[in-house]
Amino acid sequence: MGYQLGVSTRLIGALVMAHSDDQGLVLPPRIAPLQVVIVPIYKGDEQRAELGEKANELISQLKAMGIRVKYDDNDNTRPGWKFAEYELKGVPVRITLGARDIQNGVVEVARRDTKEKNNVSFENLAQHIQGLLEEIQQNLFNRAKSFRDEHTTSVDTWEEFVKVLDEKTGFVAAHWDGTEETEAAIKEKTKATIRCIPLNNPQEQGKCILTGKPSSQRVLFARAY
């Protein structure tokens, strides 16, 4: 019998809060339903056909690499509207195909995580996009990890614990004696609860911040808002 793994709404909420901004979603490439969108800018059927040929060439190369890509030549919306739409949806990479740019052998490539735009040669563009998606994935991870680390404070006493909870945001790493009774008492006194015991948590001898009993590792406390 097989097993199916589900994604909870809490996990999706954490994903949105960790990476997104005021302009919409910012999705890590590995889980983005659409990784690359190609938007053409043209005048007339002749330019449209020319750009379509270039787009199909690129799409074939990207799909051969396993990259999820869409070519949006829908005439019902203008390019600016499309740019805003795909930014809102968090598509990691947007490629703009312009008739003049194609004549010069370049395209505009925009990345969602930093909003940087660069002109990139059409030659070896697929390899560039593949590397860019990996770079975006790593950048989002590094950015989120740095934010988490900067907002995690280690404390050794009850006084420090309460002070950090009242004056800072984020996690508080503190020793706990491992009992449900102590966790309940800490929650009653401070409204803070244990959020997680990190995987591969460093083992270190210490004393529970509330009871003073022996503890072999720190756990992460935080208040819910």
C-alpha positions, 0 to 999 in steps of 0.5 A, spaced: 500 500 500 502 506 498 502 513 502 500 520 499 504 526 502 499 532 503 501 539 504 498 543 510 495 550 509 500 551 515 506 549 511 503 554 505 502 559 510 509 559 512 512 559 505 508 565 503 510 569 509 518 567 509 519 569 502 513 573 499 513 581 499 508 587 497 508 585 490 505 578 491 508 571 491 515 569 491 516 562 490 522 557 490 523 554 483 523 547 485 516 548 488 513 553 483 508 550 478 511 555 473 518 556 473 519 561 467 514 565 463 516 568 456 512 574 454 513 577 447 512 584 445 510 585 438 507 589 432 503 585 427 503 578 425 509 578 422 513 580 428 508 575 432 510 569 428 518 571 428 517 571 436 513 565 436 519 561 432 524 564 437 520 562 443 518 555 441 526 554 440 527 556 447 521 552 450 524 546 447 531 547 450 528 548 457 523 543 457 528 538 455 532 540 461 525 539 465 524 546 466 516 548 467 515 554 462 509 558 459 509 562 452 504 567 453 502 571 447 495 572 449 492 578 445 487 580 450 492 583 455 498 588 454 505 586 456 505 590 462 499 587 465 502 580 464 508 582 468 504 584 474 500 578 473 506 573 473 510 577 479 503 577 483 504 569 482 511 569 484 514 566 477 521 565 478 523 568 472 520 572 466 523 573 459 521 578 455 522 577 447 522 584 443 522 584 436 528 589 436 532 585 442 531 579 437 535 582 432 540 584 436 541 577 439 539 578 446 532 578 451 531 581 457 531 576 463 528 578 470 528 574 476 522 575 481 527 574 488 531 580 487 527 584 481 533 584 477 533 585 470 539 583 465 539 583 457 542 576 456 544 573 449 539 568 446 545 564 445 546 559 450 540 562 454 537 555 456 543 554 460 543 561 463 536 560 465 537 553 468 543 556 472 539 562 474 533 558 477 539 554 481 541 561 484 534 563 485 533 557 489 539 558 493 538 565 494 531 564 497 534 559 502 540 563 504 536 569 505 530 565 509 536 562 513 539 569 515 533 572 517 531 566 522 538 566 525 538 573 526 531 573 530 533 567 534 536 569 541 539 564 546 538 565 553 540 562 560 536 565 565 528 566 566 530 573 567 533 573 560 527 569 557 522 574 559 526 580 557 527 577 550 520 575 549 517 582 551 523 586 547 524 582 541 521 578 535 523 571 533 525 565 537 528 564 544 533 558 544 533 556 551 534 549 556 527 545 558 527 539 562 523 535 558 516 535 561 509 537 559 508 540 566 514 545 565 512 547 558 505 548 561 507 552 566 512 557 562 506 558 557 501 560 563 507 565 565 509 568 558 504 565 553 510 562 550 510 555 547 515 550 544 515 551 537 520 545 535 526 541 537 531 542 531 533 536 527 540 535 529 540 539 535 547 540 538 547 536 545 549 541 551 548 540 558 544 546 561 539 547 566 532 548 565 530 556 565 524 555 569 526 549 574 533 549 574 533 541 572 538 538 568 537 539 560 541 536 554 539 541 549 536 547 547 529 548 544 525 554 540 520 558 544 516 563 541 509 567 542 503 566 537 501 572 534 
